[in-house]
Amino acid sequence: MGLSERQRIEFLILLECGDKIRSQAEVCALFNAKYPENQISQGTVNKIFHKFEEYGTVPDLPRTRRARALNEEKKLDIALELLENPHISTVSLACNHDAP
């Protein structure tokens, strides 16, 4: 089960953010005692802390998405262009037809 944004913020509060008064191991133990149903590792605390340091946020960052699929019309247009010019590069084809 994933951690909520509130729980991630709680890590930072427990770490006392930039002051680092508590160790990550201590934060892990405190969090696990408070949320026994949602046990975390010290590595999780480390990742969230470094994400906050680097990006200034704790929610999951957007992930790269799968390339768009081509519809039948675009596939036909690409095939026709290949028939007209069999030596065209794939990069040119993709640019000409807004294709991945």
N, C-alpha and C positions, 0 to 999 in steps of 0.2 A: 504494500500500500504506500502511495506517495505521501510526502509530507506537505502540509498546508503552508501557505505563505506565512501565516501567523506563527507556526512552529519554527519556520526558518528564521524569522525575525527574533524569536525567542532565543535561538542559538546566539545571535549577535549580542543580545542583551546579556545573556549568561557569560559570554566572553568579554563583556564590557568593551566591545568593539575594539577601537584602536589601542586601548590601555593594556589589553591582554593580561588582566589580573588573574584569570583562571586559565588553566591549560585546557587544550581540546579534550583530553582524557577526562578531566573533571566535568566539563560541560556535557560530555557524552554520558557520564554516570548520573549526573543530575537530571538530564533529560529522560533517560531510561527509567529512572525512579519515578518521575512524574507521569510518564506515558508508557506504562508497562506493555500495553497492547501494540505499541509502535516502536519497537527497539531499533536503535540506529548504531552505526559504528563510528569510530573516531574518524575514519576516512570521509564519512558523510559530513561531519562537522567541518572538516578541513576543506572539502569541495565547496560547501556553501560559504564559508568564510572567504575563500579565495575568489569566488564569483562576486561576492559583495565588494571586495577590495578592487577587483578589476573593472566591473561593470556598474557598481553602485546600485545593484538590485538583487533580490533574492528569488523572484519567480523564475520558472524555467524559461530559458531563452528560446526564441523561435528556432526551429530546426529547418534545415534545407529540405525542400520539397522534391518530390519525384517529378521528373520532367513531364510536361503536358503531353497527353496522347494526341496523335493526329486524327482528325476526322477524315471521312472518306473523300470529301472534296479536296482537302489539302493533299492527300495521298495521290489523287488523280492529277492534280496540278503539277506535283513534283515529277510524277511519271512522265507527263507530257513534256515537261522541260528537259528531262533526261533524254527523251527521244529526239528532241530538237537539237540538243547540245550534249552528246554523250561524254564530253571531256570536262564538263563543269565540276567544280569541287563541291564536296559536301558542305563546306562552310558557306559557299555562295548559295547553294540550294536552301540551306537553313535560313540565311538572311533574306533571300528573296521571298520566302513563304512564311516568315515568322514562325519557324519550326524549331523545336529543341535540337 
